[in-house]
Amino acid sequence: MYIALKILHVAAVVIFLGNLVTGIFWKMHADRTGDPSIVRHTIAGLIGADRWFTIPGVVLILVGGFGAAVVGGLPLLRTPWILAGIILFTISGIAYMARVVPLQRAMLNLARTGTESGKFDWDGYRSLSRQWNVWGTVALLTPALAMIAMIAKP
């Protein structure tokens, strides 16, 4: 059972981090086109990918990780690398829910309004995008550091 939970945990981390990295790539790609319709489509796609991959990834990471630790007899809060992973993953979740999600919704609304009216507010979009870049970096780097802690077990 321990190995199955550990495999679930690792597979979920791959899906979760892969989706975050891929989302950043596609957003950067869309932004470079300067085409409001592509930006709108891409932001909508990011939100959809979060529903299909990020959120289920979080659930599976937690089930697999906590499950493996409990089955393996590892104390969650007294095992330094597990505690570090929990803290980093929590920071990522807070950054994602408190900042990334609202910024994505705001960017989508701005893009929707801009494509429908024919007057895309590039200054407003760039301002939101810069904030998304900062908080998205936090939401990506903290679980990446958690993954390193899980592998290195310092």
C-alpha positions as CSV (number, residue, x, y, z in Angstrom):
1,M,0.0,0.0,0.0
2,Y,2.9,2.4,0.8
3,I,4.4,2.1,-2.7
4,A,1.0,2.6,-4.4
5,L,0.4,5.8,-2.4
6,K,3.9,7.0,-3.1
7,I,3.4,6.4,-6.8
8,L,0.1,8.2,-6.7
9,H,1.8,11.1,-4.9
10,V,4.7,11.3,-7.4
11,A,2.4,11.0,-10.4
12,A,0.2,13.8,-9.0
13,V,3.2,16.1,-8.5
14,V,4.3,15.5,-12.1
15,I,0.8,16.4,-13.4
16,F,0.5,19.4,-11.0
17,L,3.9,20.9,-11.8
18,G,3.6,20.1,-15.4
19,N,0.3,21.9,-15.7
20,L,1.8,25.0,-14.0
21,V,4.8,25.1,-16.2
22,T,2.8,24.5,-19.4
23,G,0.3,27.2,-18.4
24,I,3.2,29.7,-18.0
25,F,4.5,28.8,-21.4
26,W,1.2,29.2,-23.2
27,K,0.4,32.5,-21.5
28,M,3.8,33.9,-22.5
29,H,3.2,32.6,-26.0
30,A,-0.3,34.2,-26.2
31,D,0.9,37.5,-24.8
32,R,3.7,37.7,-27.5
33,T,1.1,37.5,-30.3
34,G,-0.5,40.8,-29.3
35,D,-3.8,39.2,-30.4
36,P,-6.6,39.8,-27.9
37,S,-8.6,36.8,-29.1
38,I,-5.6,34.5,-28.6
39,V,-5.0,36.0,-25.1
40,R,-8.7,35.5,-24.2
41,H,-8.7,31.9,-25.5
42,T,-5.4,31.1,-23.6
43,I,-6.6,32.6,-20.3
44,A,-9.8,30.6,-20.6
45,G,-7.7,27.5,-21.3
46,L,-5.6,28.2,-18.2
47,I,-8.7,28.4,-16.1
48,G,-10.0,25.1,-17.6
49,A,-6.6,23.4,-17.2
50,D,-6.7,24.3,-13.5
51,R,-10.1,22.7,-13.1
52,W,-8.9,19.5,-14.9
53,F,-5.3,19.2,-13.7
54,T,-4.3,21.6,-10.9
55,I,-7.1,21.0,-8.5
56,P,-7.3,17.2,-9.0
57,G,-3.5,17.2,-8.7
58,V,-3.7,19.0,-5.4
59,V,-6.2,16.4,-4.1
60,L,-4.1,13.5,-5.3
61,I,-0.9,15.0,-3.9
62,L,-2.5,15.3,-0.5
63,V,-4.1,11.8,-0.6
64,G,-0.9,10.1,-1.8
65,G,1.5,12.1,0.3
66,F,-0.4,12.0,3.6
67,G,-1.5,8.4,3.0
68,A,2.1,7.2,2.3
69,A,3.4,9.0,5.4
70,V,0.7,7.5,7.6
71,V,1.1,4.0,6.1
72,G,4.9,4.3,6.2
73,G,4.8,5.4,9.9
74,L,6.4,8.8,9.2
75,P,5.3,11.5,11.7
76,L,4.1,14.4,9.5
77,L,5.1,17.3,11.7
78,R,8.3,15.7,13.1
79,T,9.8,14.6,9.8
80,P,11.6,17.8,8.6
81,W,11.4,17.2,4.9
82,I,7.7,16.4,5.2
83,L,7.0,19.4,7.3
84,A,9.0,21.6,4.8
85,G,6.9,20.1,2.0
86,I,3.6,20.8,3.8
87,I,4.6,24.4,4.5
88,L,5.8,25.1,1.0
89,F,2.7,23.4,-0.6
90,T,0.5,25.5,1.7
91,I,2.2,28.7,0.7
92,S,1.7,27.7,-3.0
93,G,-2.0,27.1,-2.3
94,I,-2.5,30.4,-0.6
95,A,-0.7,32.3,-3.4
96,Y,-2.8,30.4,-6.0
97,M,-6.2,30.8,-4.4
98,A,-5.7,34.3,-3.0
99,R,-3.9,35.9,-6.0
100,V,-3.5,33.7,-9.1
101,V,-7.1,32.7,-9.5
102,P,-8.6,36.2,-9.0
103,L,-6.0,37.6,-11.4
104,Q,-6.8,35.0,-14.0
105,R,-10.5,35.8,-13.7
106,A,-9.7,39.5,-14.0
107,M,-7.5,39.0,-17.1
108,L,-10.2,36.9,-18.7
109,N,-12.9,39.5,-18.0
110,L,-10.7,42.2,-19.4
111,A,-9.9,40.1,-22.5
112,R,-13.5,39.2,-23.0
113,T,-14.6,42.9,-22.7
114,G,-11.7,44.0,-25.0
115,T,-12.5,41.4,-27.7
116,E,-16.2,42.1,-27.6
117,S,-15.8,45.9,-27.7
118,G,-12.8,46.0,-30.1
119,K,-10.9,48.1,-27.6
120,F,-8.5,45.9,-25.6
121,D,-7.0,47.6,-22.5
122,W,-3.4,46.5,-23.0
123,D,-2.2,48.7,-20.1
124,G,-4.7,47.1,-17.7
125,Y,-3.9,43.7,-19.0
126,R,-0.2,44.2,-18.6
127,S,-0.7,45.3,-15.0
128,L,-2.7,42.2,-14.2
129,S,-0.2,40.1,-16.1
130,R,2.8,41.4,-14.1
131,Q,1.0,40.6,-10.9
132,W,0.1,37.1,-12.2
133,N,3.7,36.6,-13.1
134,V,4.8,37.4,-9.5
135,W,2.2,35.3,-7.8
136,G,2.4,32.5,-10.4
137,T,6.1,32.3,-9.7
138,V,5.4,31.9,-6.0
139,A,2.8,29.3,-6.7
140,L,5.2,27.4,-9.0
141,L,8.5,27.7,-7.1
142,T,7.2,26.7,-3.6
143,P,5.9,23.3,-4.7
144,A,9.0,22.8,-6.8
145,L,11.0,23.4,-3.7
146,A,8.7,21.0,-1.8
147,M,9.5,18.4,-4.5
148,I,13.2,18.9,-4.0
149,A,12.7,18.5,-0.2
150,M,10.8,15.3,-0.8
151,I,13.6,13.9,-3.0
152,A,16.6,15.1,-1.1
153,K,15.1,14.4,2.4
154,P,17.6,16.8,4.0
